Amino acid sequence: MEDEVKDRITVVVITHNRRAQLLETLASMTALPDAAPIVVVDNASTDGTADTVEERFPSIRLIRAPRNLGAVARNLAVREVETPYVAFCDDDTRWQPGSLRRAADRLDAFPGLGVVTGRCLVEPSLTEDPITPELRHSPVPGPEWLPGPALLGVMAGLSAVRVRAFHDAGGFSDRMWLGGEEELFALDLASNGWWMCWDEEMVIHHAPSPVRDPRRRRQLGIRNTLWTLWLRRPLGSVLRRMVTVLRSAPFDRATFAAVAEAVRGIPWVMRERAVVPAAVERGLVLLEESQRNSVARRYVG
């Protein structure tokens, strides 16, 4: 049965200067009863990550990126996989026993399903991630065959993706780099007719890494959210959502820098703007109330 899983799904991990935590994650992922092939993309780490992975996990496919590509590193990995599905796993997330098999089973059973996203439990207390209520109670209408609540957004480190759907959506945008990069990806999946859903029984643990720059992450999150709005939403929705996003952010230099960075991108945004289909927009509007009240969508740090 293990070989059956290995033939269907590949785990993709991206990392940058988090050697110790990555090694713990890889030890956990390779020990799973439903362990799958793993591709690691090292985003030009300077802490010896790549060499250590090669030494300790020779069976893992390692790609050394020439520079820190952010989320675009996942695109490199997906090009290398030979299975029909990929499970994205951050260097601080660990899929739990049976979840990779469940993801592959779901994607096998429902050909119109592009992404299945699991339930995140935050270590050490294993409390549910604050985003969970939005996923569990998603108001997005979906077809009767969909095996869980329909989504119009995903969290990459908690999601398994059909490779064909990934390519249809163009993968992750190199414009976004990192930080909320999944939002544009999900909208492009939906625009191409792929469905996304949440699965309560697919469980992933998250041990948030202390090795991060929260202020820069906030800047990137605000910038990328604005770019996604401008790229894919009708004007009325753009204006309404901008007010909500900016009200949720601290009134400080980091927020101003994020807005300035976004504004500098307006020329390319206007060239690449393509509004989502009306059905997708209706779902996005239905999500706005839960997003407005979500503690997981506060731009802090």
Secondary structure, 3 states (H helix, E strand, C coil): CHHHHHCCEEEEEEECCCHHHHHHHHHHHHCCCCCCCEEEEECCCCCCHHHHHHHHCCCCEEEECCCCCHHHHHHHHHHHCCCCEEEECCCCEEECCCHHHHHHHHHHHCCCEEEEEEEEEECCCCEECCCHHHHHCCCCCCCCCCCCCEECCCCHHHEEEEHHHHHHCCCCCCCCCCCCHHHHHHHHHHHCCCEEEEEEEEEEEECCCCCCCHHHHHHHHHHHHHHHHHHHCCHHHHHHHHHHHHHCCCCCHHHHHHHHHHHHCHHHHHHHCCCCCHHHHHHHHHHHHHHHCCHHHCCCC
